[in-house]
Amino acid sequence: MTTKTGNGGWGPRVRGTGLAAVRGLALALVTLPGAVLGFTLSLVSVALVPIGIGVLTTPWVLTGVRAYADWRRVLAAEWCGVRIPSTYRPTPKGARSWARTWAMLRDPAVRRDLRWLLVDMTAGFTTALLAAVLVLYPLEGLAVAAWLWRPLSELGGGYWYGFVHVTDQSSALLAGALGIALLALAPLAPRVLTAHFRLTRAVLGAGQGELAERVRVLTETRRDAVDTSAAELRRIERDLHDGAQARLVAMGMDLGTIEALLDKDPARAKLLLAQARQSSVDALAELRDLVHGIHPPVLAERGLGDAVRALALRLPVPTEVAVDLGGRADAPVESAAYFAVSEVLTNAVKHSGADRIWIDLHHTDGMLRIGVTDNGRGGAVITAGSGLAGVERRLGTFDGVLAVSSPAGGPTMVTMEIPCALS
């Protein structure tokens, strides 16, 4: 943008400067009304939350503010190469309005959006307009010197261009000279526009404190994952020792006894042989159950959708499953999602008193979303040591979230979201 052309001109710079001026003017025309409208609606909607109206309007208003901020992120990247990451927390889909409102208000990225609107209507508007003024104002001086001085001089009191009072042709030429001098500042327009977007990034981007908190949360979830894995290994070892291993040892002893009794007491040997055969069947069943608890074969072979369908078929409560997945997630994500659904279903069967359960699995916007709804008595909460707390820890390992809506009297809706891509 700043290199000379082959003929010694400054064509690329002029075009880049002019484009920055046009973009700055367009931004200025959008920034002030957009920021004022977004901030005012957000402020009024949040203020109306205590009386209930804001509970219905706030999610819609904040979603609009988010879309406006994301649009500015796109402009920053396309116009000036300024990358502003979007770090919003997933909003629970299908949850009640108060749950969505509370989740959005707790999101640090949403609070940054509101602070950014204040900055955008002041410093943001000023920097965007300045990018246009650096180019358009010098051109105005040249236009005044060329032909505008006649109609302008006829105005009562004349016309001021900067510090030049335009009243006749000589003063118009002085205004033109000032315009030429100011034109030397025009190449700064692209830099000013870039500064505008860098200001946007400084406000919309995650701060060091939030990043530190994010690292702390991820550290805790990883520690929980390690602890869970260690506990799972101990459970597998215990189940093998007390179950299949004990049966295999007993079967070996029975076979030794059978070998000794084969000639002396064939009838007794035949009875022990039947017991050994039954022990082998029981040991095989226990091994299959153990393997199923580690990683269900249907999950590995046919994917999450069919594995959840198979899980639903074994429930004592009629369960409907809707699946809309265009591919398969990574194996660890599928495993985490499967066992999370399994735990939620177990809780529903044991504690909700429901006579019907609905499961919905779909993937949109890079997010695996799972909803489990039952028509039971409600009252489910995430408490320390509960099954839902374990599900939350399991999902947290993959940056996932868990939301529970369970008013007294039901229904209970559990929403799980895991960021992932499908193959």
Secondary structure by P-SEA (a helix, b strand, c coil): cccccccccaaaaaaaaaaaaaaaaaaaaccaaaaaaaaaaaaaaaaacccccccccaaaaaaaaaaaaaaaaaaaaacccbbbbbbcccccccccaaaaaaaaaacaaaaaaaaaaaaaacaaaaaaaaaaaacaaaaaaaaaaccaaaaaaacccbbbccccccccaaaaaaaaaaaaaacccccaaaaaaaaaaaaaaaaccccaaaaaaaaaaaaaaaaaaaaaaaaaaaaaaaaaaacaaaaaaaaaaaaaaaaaaccccaaaaaaaaaaaaaaaaaaaaaaaaaaaaacccccccccaaaaaaaaaaacccbbbbbbbccccccaaaaaaaaaaaaaaaaaaaccccccbbbbbbbcccccbbbbbbbccccccccccccaaaaaaaaaaaacbbbbbbbcccccbbbbbbbbbbcc
